[in-house]
Amino acid sequence: VVYKNPMIIIICCVLIMITSRCLAMNTVRYRLKIAYDGSDFAGWQYQHKKRTVQGVLISTMRRRFNGHHIPTLGASRTDTGVHARGQIVQADLPMEVSGQELAYQLNKMLPFDIRVISAEKAPEPQSWQKEQSLPWHCLVNCVGKRYSYKFATSDYPLDPLERRYRAHVTYQSIDFDLLEQILHRFIGEHDFRAFANTAHGIDLDARSTVRTIYSIHLEREENNPHNPYINTQGFGTISIVLNGALYRMVRNIVGTSIAAANPNFSKLTIDDISRLLSGIETRKYNPAKAAPAQGLCLDEVYYDSESNLPFFLEGREPFSCNN
């Protein structure tokens, strides 16, 4: 049927707008905590004809809710091959459901490389959000994120059972004491322009490249007595808590730090780190390569509504950043 009367057309458009707003108002926002093995995914974010975590989650949600499209958003856009055990996802559902049942049902439908750890209604928004009638948001209310990076150095073979979750970054020995000193240079607020790759469609000159790292911890791993056949000399884990990360920033920090701690890599020293953090240099002036994706894991996302925050995140203002 084609309506020629312009008044009828206007009324139809208004009814569509009202219906859309009512549908939006009737959705219920949930917060999901999920874990995934990123090895066989092209990252978190949906991409046409590629297997991504968000894409699989959206299709599973659609089946669970009888064909309804469920808008989802992740707190961190993890890259291809990067893992997560603490990714936070907001999902706007068409009805109120039991969080425990939702997690159970989704886990029965999802592939085994994605698990829903918990599901619950989203927390109450902050007072300033309530004043503007805004809901809790997984990006806006975020105050920090914790990443870990598992790596191996030296010429000892890597346990094949760890190859998907630990990166063999160099076959040469590095100075772990020097590595710890280098990592401590990154603590604080700095311009990380020299540690950010350019993502498609993002102009680094048009956005702030200043970020804050609250904590960096290096753990050197000892030989595992339960697996005496694999020598773990030169194995370690780097944990980083920060307010937000630029594209590949964490992997560039790890790759640069390990290169500077390698006595055979003459292009970088510990003194070069301060120069690279000055904000004057760009990524092309950083000679180190980004550390491989498989060693990186998103462990935790922290929010302003939580009561068990690490002491250095208490009272921090939310920092909206989706990396």
Secondary structure, 3 states (H helix, E strand, C coil): CCCCCHHHHHHHHHHHHHHHHHHHHHCEEEEEEEEECHHHCCCCCCCCCCCCHHHHHHHHHHHHCCCCCCCEEECCCCCCCCEEEEEEEEEEECCCCCHHHHHHHHHHHCCCCEEEEEEEECCCCCHHHHHCCCCCCCCCCEEEEEEEEEEECCCCCCCHHHCCCCEECCCCCCCHHHHHHHHHCCCEEEECHHHCCCCCCCCHHHCCCEEEEEEEEEEECCCCCCCCCCCCCCEEEEEEEECCCCCCHHHHHHHHHHHHCCCCCCCCCHHHHHHHCCCCCCHHHCCCCCCCHHHEEEEEEEECCCCCCCHHHCCCCCCCCCC
